[in-house]
Amino acid sequence: MLRAVIISPDVELSTRLNEIISRSGRVGVTKTIDRYLVSYELERFLRANAPQTVFLSIEQLPHAIEVLQGVEHYLPGCQVVAVDRGCDPAVLLDLMHLGVREYLAFPFDINAFMATVSRLEELLERKPAQVDTTDNVFAFLPSKAGAGTSTIALNAAVAAANQPDNHTLLMDLDLNSGLIGFMLKLENVYTIYEAAENSNKLDEHIWPQLVANVSKLDVLPAGRLDPQTRIDPIQMRQLIGFARRFYRAICIDLSGNMEKFSLEVMQEARKIFLVCTPEIPTLHLARQKFHLLSGMDLGDRVAVLLNRSQKRPLITTQQIEQLLGVPVYMEFSNDYRGVHNALTAGREVEIDTELGRQFQALGYAMMERSQPGRLAASKKKFLEYFSVNASTTTELTKA
């Protein structure tokens, strides 16, 4: 079934068009709008609804042409069907020069409509509409409760959001003990429950009301504790599918309980960050989860994040990698005071701390971007190995 929208200031024309579309059974109208949209509104409208076909009223031709050009720019491959009450040959010729090949005149004929749909299907099969979506979906999976996954997910999301042109969403899917809203001091906001309940009718008007904005980051917190309510995997698929069209990066904090909707998230994710700490019980559970994900053909997406690493660990990184059977992707230092201060302030860990810089590095690695100043810092660190101060000289002389 073709996915379509109708843009027409003529309400009666839209009503009659909807009737014949319904009779055909071959087109699904996701949205009907009764005015011509300006550029930024049109972009949001097309991203939200991702139509394959736009039925466009041409009664106000200059405005209709602006919409037509916007569709071509924002959604290449989307087919436009001109709709009007009359049939002016000069207007049709102008539309043909602009690339419009289909036209429907009122009163609508079912046979003519079905023939139009057949041609549209053939065109879209050869050249599908190109909806701009992101594959930067990152799932943060704790090996064990208390491993610090929410702290990492929050700070990584902030680090991603602070990068240029990198609109980022953070979703808290730990329905049992989600902390993202608490960590950011969010109050009286909508939650992941409302987003899931509206997943089949999300649009450019509903979505901004659902998400909370914290600086450059959009957030969907877990909200209330409700053991009786669960999110359906289909709702999660719809929710992520919608978000892919609006964001460059999507970070999702999971509970670690491996619910069906969590498994759906990990199927959608480009990278699954398995968070563990250097403790035997946590590492044991991390290994179990890695084997489970490997059995689902997701093992190649797993990257281990070692949290609360220590200078002189009882279990070395090499031993952890041998135990898990997968390399440690990144390590994060144990900075209890820094995390405590961030929680108290309701914000991310300070960037000028060791832990803050590690979170920044993760954010840039996720987006496969070079971190500003990283090369200079690396050179400085390398040269420090060769610096000889007075105390070092004295020790060498004594030796």
C-alpha positions as a printed Julia matrix, in Angstrom:
399×3 Matrix{Float64}:
   0.0     0.0     0.0
   1.33    3.42   -0.95
   1.9     5.88    1.9
   0.49    9.29    1.01
  -0.4    12.75    2.31
  -2.87   15.31    0.97
  -2.08   19.04    0.86
  -5.13   21.06   -0.18
  -6.74   24.29    1.06
  -9.96   23.05   -0.6
 -11.49   20.97    2.2
 -14.29   19.55    0.05
 -11.77   18.44   -2.57
  -9.71   16.7     0.14
 -12.81   14.96    1.46
 -13.78   13.6    -1.97
 -10.19   12.54   -2.64
 -10.03   10.7     0.69
 -13.23    8.87   -0.23
 -11.9     7.54   -3.53
  -8.55    6.67   -1.92
 -10.41    4.67    0.7
 -12.4     2.85   -2.02
  -9.23    1.89   -3.86
  -7.66    0.04   -0.92
  -4.21    0.64   -2.4
  -3.23    3.95   -0.78
  -2.99    4.88    2.9
  -3.3     8.57    3.79
  -1.24    9.34    6.89
  -2.1    13.04    7.04
  -4.34   15.61    5.35
  -3.47   19.28    5.72
  -5.64   22.21    4.61
  -2.96   24.8     3.78
   0.25   25.2     1.85
   3.3    24.86    4.07
   6.32   27.16    4.07
   9.82   25.73    3.78
  10.69   24.79    7.38
   7.15   23.55    8.08
   7.18   21.42    4.93
  10.5    19.81    5.86
   9.2    18.84    9.31
   5.92   17.61    7.79
   7.68   15.39    5.23
  10.17   14.0     7.77
   7.39   13.16   10.19
   5.14   11.42    7.67
   7.69   10.12    5.11
   5.15    9.87    2.25
   5.8     8.1    -1.02
   3.16   10.23   -2.74
   1.85   13.76   -2.2
  -1.59   14.64   -3.54
  -1.22   18.39   -4.05
  -4.03   20.81   -4.82
  -2.94   23.36   -7.45
  -5.77   25.86   -6.97
  -3.19   28.46   -5.81
  -0.51   27.65   -8.35
   2.41   29.8    -7.06
   2.08   28.31   -3.56
   1.62   24.82   -4.98
   4.83   25.2    -7.03
   6.74   26.2    -3.88
   5.49   23.04   -2.15
   6.37   20.96   -5.21
   9.93   22.3    -5.22
  10.17   21.65   -1.47
   9.09   18.02   -1.91
  11.73   17.52   -4.59
  14.38   19.04   -2.3
  13.5    17.41    1.02
  12.2    14.05   -0.21
  13.76   13.02   -3.55
  11.82   10.33   -5.37
   8.51   11.19   -3.71
   5.81   11.34   -6.41
   3.52   14.37   -6.64
  -0.01   14.05   -8.03
  -1.61   17.38   -8.97
  -5.27   17.7    -7.98
  -7.74   20.38   -9.08
 -11.36   21.05   -9.98
 -10.6    22.07  -13.54
  -8.18   21.08  -16.29
  -6.27   24.05  -17.73
  -3.91   22.79  -20.51
  -1.47   25.69  -19.93
  -1.22   24.85  -16.21
  -0.72   21.16  -16.96
   2.09   22.04  -19.36
   3.81   24.15  -16.69
   3.51   21.27  -14.2
   4.96   18.82  -16.7
   7.99   21.1   -17.11
   8.36   20.93  -13.31
   8.34   17.13  -13.35
   4.7    16.38  -12.45
   3.38   13.51  -14.55
   0.11   12.67  -12.79
  -3.03   14.76  -12.6
  -6.48   14.07  -11.13
  -9.5    16.28  -11.89
 -12.69   16.51   -9.83
 -15.11   14.72   -9.97
 -12.78   11.78   -9.47
 -13.17    8.59  -11.46
 -12.23    5.32   -9.75
 -10.82    3.75  -12.92
  -8.64    6.76  -13.67
  -7.5     6.79  -10.05
  -6.55    3.08  -10.1
  -4.56    3.62  -13.3
  -2.72    6.51  -11.63
  -1.88    4.35   -8.62
  -0.52    1.6   -10.86
   1.82    4.06  -12.57
   2.92    5.45   -9.21
   3.69    1.97   -7.9
   5.78    1.23  -10.97
   7.72    4.5   -10.66
   8.37    4.03   -6.94
   9.53    0.48   -7.46
  12.15    1.72   -9.93
  13.09    4.77   -7.87
  11.9     4.72   -4.24
  11.38    7.9    -2.27
  14.61    8.72   -0.42
  13.71    9.46    3.2
  16.69   10.91    5.06
  17.19    8.71    8.15
  20.07    8.0    10.51
  21.58    4.65   11.42
  23.27    6.14   14.51
  21.17    4.26   17.07
  23.14    3.32   20.19
  21.85    0.94   22.87
  23.41    1.07   26.35
  22.98   -2.3    28.06
  24.03   -2.89   31.69
  25.59   -6.25   32.5
  24.23   -5.78   36.02
  22.14   -3.19   37.83
  24.35   -0.5    39.32
  27.08   -0.73   36.68
  26.69    3.0    35.91
  25.06    2.56   32.51
  22.7     5.54   32.87
  25.6     7.83   33.75
  27.5     6.72   30.65
  24.43    6.93   28.38
  23.56   10.44   29.59
  27.09   11.81   29.26
  27.69   10.16   25.89
  24.41   11.62   24.6
  25.37   15.11   25.81
  28.81   14.74   24.19
  27.13   13.76   20.91
  24.56   16.58   21.12
  27.29   19.21   21.63
  28.9    18.35   18.3
  28.05   20.57   15.3
  24.84   19.68   13.43
  24.22   16.64   15.6
  20.63   16.76   16.86
  20.51   14.0    19.51
  17.79   12.11   21.38
  18.21   10.25   24.69
  15.51    7.7    25.57
  15.27    6.01   28.98
  13.83    2.5    28.55
  14.6     1.26   32.05
  10.94    1.04   33.06
  11.78   -0.46   36.47
  14.33    2.04   37.73
  14.96    4.65   35.06
  17.09    7.5    36.38
  17.6     9.83   33.43
  14.75   12.16   34.43
  16.03   12.27   38.02
  19.62   12.86   36.92
  18.55   15.87   34.82
  15.99   17.1    37.38
  13.13   16.84   34.88
   9.66   17.41   36.34
   6.13   17.44   34.93
   7.19   16.09   31.54
   5.83   13.41   29.26
   7.56   10.04   29.32
   8.4     7.07   27.15
   4.93    5.66   27.97
   3.1     8.53   26.25
   5.47    8.35   23.3
   4.82    4.61   22.91
   1.04    5.06   23.21
   1.16    7.6    20.36
   3.78    5.76   18.28
   1.37    5.1    15.4
   0.31    8.74   15.07
   3.44   10.72   15.8
   3.87   13.87   13.74
   5.74   17.16   13.73
   3.21   18.67   16.18
   2.92   15.86   18.74
   6.63   15.04   18.99
   7.91   18.43   20.29
   5.31   18.21   23.05
   6.52   14.78   24.16
  10.27   15.4    24.45
  11.98   17.51   27.08
  14.79   19.72   25.84
  17.94   20.03   27.95
  20.37   22.41   26.27
  21.02   20.77   22.88
  19.67   17.35   23.91
  16.1    16.02   23.57
  15.08   13.58   26.31
  12.32   11.0    26.77
  12.53    9.89   30.44
  11.16    6.61   31.78
   8.82    8.42   34.16
   6.5     6.7    36.57
   7.1     3.24   38.02
   4.34    1.09   36.54
   4.95   -2.69   36.68
   1.64   -3.38   34.89
   2.56   -1.43   31.77
   4.94   -2.69   29.14
   5.89   -1.33   25.74
   5.09   -3.47   22.73
   8.01   -4.2    20.35
   5.92   -2.84   17.46
   5.49    0.45   19.33
   9.25    0.59   19.86
   9.91   -0.08   16.17
   7.53    2.73   15.19
   9.05    5.08   17.76
  12.62    4.5    16.61
  11.56    4.67   12.97
  10.06    8.1    13.57
  13.06    9.33   15.57
  15.49    8.19   12.85
  14.03   10.87   10.56
  14.48   13.7    13.08
  17.81   13.03   14.78
  21.42   12.39   13.79
  22.02   10.29   16.92
  19.68    8.27   19.17
  20.95    6.96   22.54
  18.79    4.44   24.41
  19.35    3.47   28.04
  18.12   -0.1    28.69
  17.35   -1.91   31.93
  19.4    -5.04   31.3
  16.36   -7.29   31.86
  16.31   -8.25   28.17
  12.61   -7.48   27.65
  11.11   -8.04   24.21
  11.07   -4.32   23.48
  14.74   -4.1    24.56
  15.62   -6.86   22.11
  13.79   -4.89   19.42
  15.93   -1.85   20.26
  19.13   -3.87   19.97
  18.0    -5.22   16.6
  17.66   -1.6    15.45
  20.96   -0.43   17.01
  24.17    0.07   15.09
  26.19   -0.39   18.29
  25.29   -2.12   21.57
  27.39   -0.8    24.45
  27.61   -3.55   27.09
  28.57   -1.8    30.33
  30.39   -3.7    33.07
  32.65   -3.04   36.05
  35.82   -4.95   37.02
  34.02   -7.28   39.44
  33.49  -11.03   39.11
  29.63  -11.1    39.35
  29.29   -8.24   36.83
  31.73   -9.83   34.41
  29.93  -13.17   34.71
  26.61  -11.56   33.71
  28.32   -9.57   30.95
  29.64  -12.79   29.43
  26.17  -14.37   29.58
  24.6   -11.4    27.81
  27.31  -11.31   25.17
  26.74  -15.01   24.41
  22.98  -14.42   24.23
  23.42  -11.53   21.79
  25.91  -13.56   19.75
  23.28  -16.28   19.44
  20.94  -13.64   17.98
  23.59  -12.63   15.4
  24.18   -9.38   17.28
  27.62  -10.21   18.65
  29.43   -8.08   16.06
  27.52   -5.0    17.26
  28.58   -5.38   20.91
  31.24   -3.04   22.32
  32.27   -3.48   25.97
  32.55   -0.36   28.11
  34.53   -0.93   31.31
  33.27    1.46   33.97
  35.0     2.44   37.24
  38.36    1.16   36.09
  41.23    1.52   38.56
  44.91    2.34   38.31
  45.93   -0.94   39.96
  43.04   -3.33   39.26
  42.66   -6.78   40.78
  41.46   -7.96   37.37
  43.38   -6.53   34.42
  41.8    -5.37   31.18
  43.48   -8.25   29.35
  41.96  -10.76   31.78
  38.53   -9.17   31.32
  38.84   -9.44   27.54
  39.84  -13.11   27.84
  36.9   -13.78   30.14
  34.33  -12.03   27.93
  35.78  -13.1    24.6
  35.47   -9.56   23.21
  37.82   -6.54   23.38
  37.16   -3.68   25.79
  36.12   -0.75   23.59
  36.71    2.0    26.14
  37.45    2.42   29.86
  36.08    5.03   32.29
  37.82    6.03   35.49
  36.23    5.74   38.92
  35.32    9.34   39.79
  32.7     9.13   42.54
  32.99   12.81   43.46
  32.65   14.0    39.87
  29.53   11.88   39.29
  28.08   13.01   42.66
  28.61   16.68   41.75
  26.94   16.15   38.36
  23.91   14.49   39.98
  23.61   17.31   42.5
  23.71   19.9    39.73
  21.38   17.94   37.42
  23.81   17.96   34.51
  26.61   16.04   32.81
  30.03   15.38   34.37
  32.38   18.35   34.03
  34.28   18.17   30.75
  37.58   19.34   32.26
  37.87   16.21   34.44
  39.46   12.94   33.38
  36.08   11.19   33.35
  34.49   14.09   31.46
  37.14   13.86   28.76
  36.56   10.12   28.49
  32.84   10.71   27.93
  33.71   13.28   25.26
  35.92   10.72   23.54
  33.05    8.21   23.52
  30.65   10.78   22.05
  33.01   11.53   19.17
  33.84    7.84   18.63
  30.13    7.05   18.34
  29.75    9.6    15.55
  33.06    8.52   13.97
  34.38   12.07   14.19
  37.8    13.35   15.2
  37.76   15.08   18.55
  38.93   18.74   18.35
  42.34   19.23   19.92
  42.91   15.51   20.26
  45.94   15.45   17.95
  47.61   18.34   19.75
  46.92   16.74   23.12
  48.35   13.43   21.92
  51.53   15.14   20.72
  51.95   16.88   24.04
  51.47   13.65   25.93
  54.01   11.9    23.69
  56.62   14.63   24.23
  56.14   14.47   27.98
  57.81   11.07   27.92
  61.04   12.83   26.93
  60.84   15.81   29.3
  63.5    15.8    32.01
  63.0    18.04   35.02
  65.44   18.75   37.84
  64.16   16.05   40.18
  64.35   13.42   37.43
  67.94   14.42   36.64
  68.9    14.12   40.3
  67.33   10.63   40.57
  69.11    9.47   37.44
  72.43   10.8    38.76
  71.91    8.94   42.05
  71.14    5.76   40.17
